[in-house]
Each structure stands twice: as structure tokens, then as C-alpha cells.
Amino acid sequence: MSEANVRSVEGSTQTEKKQAPLRFVTAASLFDGHDASINIMRRILQSLGVEVIHLAHNRSVAEVVQAALQEDVQGIAISSYQGGHVEYFKYIVDMLNDNNSRHTKVFGGCVVVFAPDGIQELHDCCFFPSYTHQYGLTILLGVMFQTMSARSHTRM
């Protein structure tokens, strides 16, 4: 956090701490339609003042985690394909943990409805909310991203 001296209306000088903006890596695992959804996610995050390192599509777990570590981000937002999404997300969390980056929050979205046991499996491995299209139908996207922002400002 940076500090700035601020003069109050009364003339006294106070030190005000400004919170650094959140930093997120955004990526899609394939070029299969999720590239469009991750672009929407990127734009919403940017509109909330988040600094975004956008990796686009066709990104491996190693590429996503390497970028997250190099950029010292607070969050990773992934839009994933159906079929291997649970393994993909869990591998990201495992690689972050292996690199002492447990503070980096991982948020995932997938068009397919996560099976209840898949959602539980992701939550059990310290995975933060997995958003499905049904979730998006019940709340506004802005609320979803504000939740992501608030959770990323807190360290585990």
C-alpha cells in the first residue's frame, strides 16, 4: 500500500493509506467459445478498477500459474471447457500451493452445470466460487464480480 499526506479542511496533515488496485490474471483453457466469455469477464473486472493481465485462450495451467506468480496477482479468473474443468481448476490450485501462493484466489466459470459432487470437490480444495450459467441467471454479473473483488482483497 502506498501512503500519501493529505491536508484536511482544518489544515492538519494526515497520512492516508491508498489500497493498491486488485490484480487478476484472466484466461480460457481452450478456443471453444470460452474465449468470448473470458473477454466479458476481463472487461467487467476492468470496469471495477481491477488491473487485468489477460492471457486470452489456449492456456495451460502452467502458463496461467506462471503469469499469476510473476505478476503477483490476488486473483485468477478462468473460463473453462466442459469435461476436464474440475481437474484443470484443481491443478491450478495445486500449482499455486506448490509455489507458496495460497493467497491467490481462483474463480472459475463454465457453461456446463457443475455436478454437485464436482462443486463440492472444488470447494474442498480451497477453490473459491465456481460460477455456472444458472448462477448468472439468478444474480447480476456485477454482483458476481463485486464478490470476486471483495474476496480477493482478503488474505487467507
N, C-alpha and C positions, 0 to 999 in steps of 0.2 A: 504494500500500500504506500502511496505517496502522501506526503504531508504538505500542506500549504498554509501560510499565515493569512488569516482573514481578519480584517478590521471590522468590528461590529459598529452598529449605528452610534453607540455611545462612545466609540473611539478606542476601546480596548482591543488588543490583538489576541486572537485565539488561534490555536493550531487546529486545523480541520483535517481529518483523515479522509482522503478520497479512496473509495474502493476501486481497485483495478477492474476493468471490464472482464466479463467471463470470456473464456476462450474455448471453442469447441472444434473438434475435427468432425467433418461430415463425409460420409462415403456410402456407396452402394456396392454390394458384393458382385453384382453382375450388370450387364447391359440388357435388362429384360423388362423395362418399364419402371423399375425402381430408381433408375437414373432420373426420371422426371419427378418422382416423389421426393428424392433427396434434394433436388433443386428447390422444391417448395419449402422443405424443412430449412434449408440454408437461408432462403430469403426471409422466412419468418423469424428465425434466430437473429439475423442481421437487423431486422426491423426493431427487435427488442434491445439492440445495442450490444449484442454478442459479437466478438471477433471470431470469424469463422475461417478455418483452414479447410478448404473444400477439395477433397481428393477425387470427386466425381465417381465413376463407376469402374467395374472390373478390378476391385481392390481386394487383395488378400488380407488376412488377419495381420500378418507380419507388417505389411505396409501401413495399415491403419494404426497399429500399436507403435511402430517406429515414429510415425508423424506425431502421435499423441505425446510420446516421450520427448522428442526433440522440441516440440512447441510448448511443452509444459501446460497442457490444457486441463481444464476442470471437467470437461465432458466430451463424450463421443456419441454422435447420433448416427445410427446405421439404419438403412432401409434394406431389407434382405429378401431373398427369394424363398419360395416355399420348398420344403423338403429337407434342407440342411441348416435351417436358421438356428435351431437350438444349439447344434454343435458349433456353428460359426460364432454365435454370441458367447457361448461358454468358453471357447478358445480365446476370444478377446480378453475376457475377464482373467483367465488363467495366465495369459502372457503379461497382462498388466501387473498381476500379483507377483509373478516371477521377477518382474523388474521394479519391485517396490513402489508401485504406483497405484496402491489401493484407493487413494483419494480420488482418482479419476472415475467419474460416474459414466455408466454406459446406458444409453437409451436406445431401444430398438423398436422398429416398426416393420410390419409385414402385412401384406394384403390378405393373406390367408388367415383364418381364425386360428390362433394358437389353441391347441388342445389343452384342456385344464391341467393335465399332468405335465405338459411342456412348460406352461406358465409357472407352475409350482417349482419345477426343476430349475428354471431360470432365477426365480426369486430366492431359492435356497442357496444359490451360489453367489449371492450378493449382487444380483443383477437388478437394476432399477426398472421402472415400469416398462413393460412391453405393450406397445400401443397397437391395437388392431383397428380395422376399418369400423367395427362395431363401436369401439370406444370413440372414434371420431364422429360417429353419427349421434352420440348422446351428449357430447360437450363440444364447445367451440375449439378450434385448433389453437387459438390464442391462449386459452386456459391451459391446454396441454403444454405449450411451450413456456408459459409462466411457471408452471410446476417444475419443468425441467430446469429452468433458470434458478428457481429458489433452492432446489435440491443440490444443484452444483455449487452454490455459494457456501455450503456447509461441508466441513471435512468430517470424515468418518472417524 
